[in-house]
Amino acid sequence: MVAPPPSKTEPRPPTRGRAGNLAGRLALVLLLLAFVAGGAWALGTFNRPGPRTAADPPFPIPFQDVQPGAAAPGTAGELPAAGQPQASPAVTGTAEPLTAWAVALSEKTDIPVRALRAYAIADLLMRSQDPACRVSWATLAGIGRVESHHGTIGGLRLGEDGRPSRPIIGIPLDGSPGLKAIPDSDGGTLDGDTTWDRAVGPMQFIPTTWARYAVRANGDGQTPDPQNIDDAALAAARYLCSGGRDLATGEGWWTAILEYNKSTEYGQNVFSGADAYARASLGS
């Protein structure tokens, strides 16, 4: 569950990078938005994993008892370079590079292709918007695993539109033991509860935090949707990067994760997943 951000902290606009790189970064963003908008056909073809058998054990994620600030998860393998997509999949019968990467890694990690692609898009967009942050798709996947099993909690399935087969809505934050008391802040617009706020979507945003960091990942001008894995992953990346953090360092990574959820055990679970996913992407 995402903890409310400090009331006086606003996300910093990207100020790093030089003017000479602006055109290249804008081109990167446009190409990534094209990937988000144009990957539906490939996902429809490749996002249907075959049935698992008794010989296919689940992807192992050993728990790592890492102390806050001590280290960041391992570095993940390179994502496909941003560039022109391949010829139309309808003609070639193949996926564009980012989806092909997600298909291959999904077979190793049990993360749905649709979710992997969303985490990667958020990573690549943040490299353009806030390159000093160095948030990784693997960290976003670590959060997605803990919060909702990548949008599949309770037997749900991510659709080609990036939404789970049923909206993911958490329990009321009513001050019960272990919970903060957060009165309704949005008239129940996102969570259907007009008394208390609830965490919503695959990355479990509370309405107040969503209002601050929400963004439409594919740039189509529609309202950002916390149930959409693309929008949720990019909003999570923006939240983690707020405050000028460098998530490639132990201090920066832990500060960001504990802002997301103020629990050391939560951070250790996210770390364990992120590190395992990063290692899998390197083939180890």
Salt bridges, closest charged atoms under 4 A:
GLU10 OE2 - ARG212 NH2 3.63
GLU96 OE2 - ARG117 NH2 2.52
ASP110 OD1 - ARG52 NH1 2.84
ASP123 OD1 - ARG127 NE 2.71
ASP130 OD1 - ARG16 NH1 2.58
GLU160 OE2 - ARG48 NH2 3.42
ASP193 OD2 - ARG198 NE 2.93
ASP220 OD1 - ARG216 NE 2.97
ASP225 OD2 - ARG163 NH1 2.27
ASP230 OD2 - ARG114 NH2 2.58
ASP231 OD2 - ARG216 NH1 2.78
ASP246 OD2 - ARG134 NH2 2.59
GLU259 OE1 - LYS262 NZ 3.60
ASP275 OD2 - ARG279 NE 2.82
